Structures are given as structure tokens and as C-alpha cells.
Amino acid sequence: MLREHPEFDRLFKLRPVVQKLNQSFSEIPLEQYLCVDEQICSTKARNNLKRYNPKKPHKWGYKIYVLSGVSGFAYKIEPETGSENVVLPNEPDLGASSNVIVHKEMSKKDRGYSVEYVADVNGVDVATVAWKDNKVVNLASSFVGEMPKAQVRRYDKKTKQYITIDRPNIVGEYNRHMGGVDLIDSIMGCYKIRNQ
């Protein structure tokens, strides 16, 4: 299949393995709290799918998006293939620049400002909240939304003192239950296979 073809997949050789893994993962019942995060599968291979992330312990590798529970179990994985990510049937293709307008508008607001959008997706209300802390934070949930807001303390560099700002409820829930993918990274680090 040519690269210009809309159904071209850079991972066509690896895709059956990913699908089989996801099929096996889906046989396990989902936990109540799930999170999606990126994971770097470190490599020294020469490939255009390899990514650089200075915030990770292994800076070079393949980026994989992981849906995991708080227990550290991965329920679904999706390797990143660049700008032409594979869009599954019945899923919207939003494109890479879908959040640019929201980020530009939110950057003008004061710290602590938040806005919520609720959409009906297949009969389920999904709340998307954008919150401005130091940067704009975007979160989506079918469980919790913006209200009730909590008060949190943040250090203000301009006035050099602590200030109190509003924090949406979704951010607090995310902070309590976000560690699943990091736990997977930690467990994999303990049992790493070393090749010589």
C-alpha cells in the first residue's frame, strides 16, 4: 500500500501483535478509575518512529499510549505513528491542531480560570474541562466534571507569595488516580530484560 493511501499504516507488520495484545487485555474487567498516559519503550534502533522526550528517564524510544487502571494493569495500548495515526472505524479524527484555539483563548485568562464542555457520546455524558494553572490543562471524564471546585495554594512568582486559586473537581480526581501508567513503568524497570 502506498504512503499516500488513507489507510496506510506504518506499523502494518506490528499491527497484528498490537491487536492480539489489546484483545487479550480486553478480556479482563475494567477498573473504576482509568487513566491514559504515554509510555516510552526505549530503543537504540534507527527508525523514524523513534521519539525524543527529555522528561523521561529513557529519552529515546517509541511512544506508546496506554490505557491503564490504578493497579498498573494495561487495558489497551496504541503506538504513536506520527501525524498519520490510524483512526479506528466509528472514531472521530480531530487532527493535531484541534486544541490550538482553546489554548490561545485560555492563555489570556487569569490563573485558576476553568471552562467545561459536556458532550453526549453514545448516550454517555463526557465532560471536558480546560483549567489554567501555570499552563492550560485539558482533562476529559465520564465520571466527574468541573464542580464542585476546591481551593488550592500556588506560589506566584510576580508577587513572591502564595495565592489561593480555584481547582476543578476533575483535576483533584485525576491527581488521585493518575499513577497507573507510571506504576507500569516502575514494574517494568524492576524486571527489565538486558540483552548483551
BELPENOR-V176031 format. One line per field, one symbol per residue. ss: DSSP state (2 for helix, 1 for strand, 0 for the rest). psi: psi as a letter, one per 30 degrees, with the letter a starting at -180 (. if undefined). burial: + if it has 16 or more other ideal C-beta (glycine too) atoms within 10 Angstrom, else -. A space follows every 10 residues. Layout:
BEGIN
ss->???
psi->???
burial->???
END
This chain:
BEGIN
ss->0000000000 0000222222 2222200000 0001111111 1100000001 1100000001 1111111110 0001111110 0000000000 0000000002 2222220000 0001111111 1001111111 1100011111 1000000001 1111110000 1111111022 2222222002 2222222222 000000
psi->klffkfgkkf hfefeeeeee eeeeeffkkk lekllklkkk jklgljkffk lkjfflejfk akkkkkjllf fgkkfkkjkk gafhkkklkg kkjflfgfge eeeeefffll kfklkkkkkj jhgkkjkkkk kjbelkkkkk kgelbelkll klkkkjeefh lklklkklee eeeeefgfge eeeeeeeeee hkkkk.
burial->---------+ +------+-- ----+----- --+++-+-++ --------++ +----+---- ++++-+++++ -+-++++++- +---++---- ---------- -----+---- -+-+------ ------++++ ++---++-+- +--+++--+- ---------- ----+-++++ +-++--++++ +--++----- ------
END
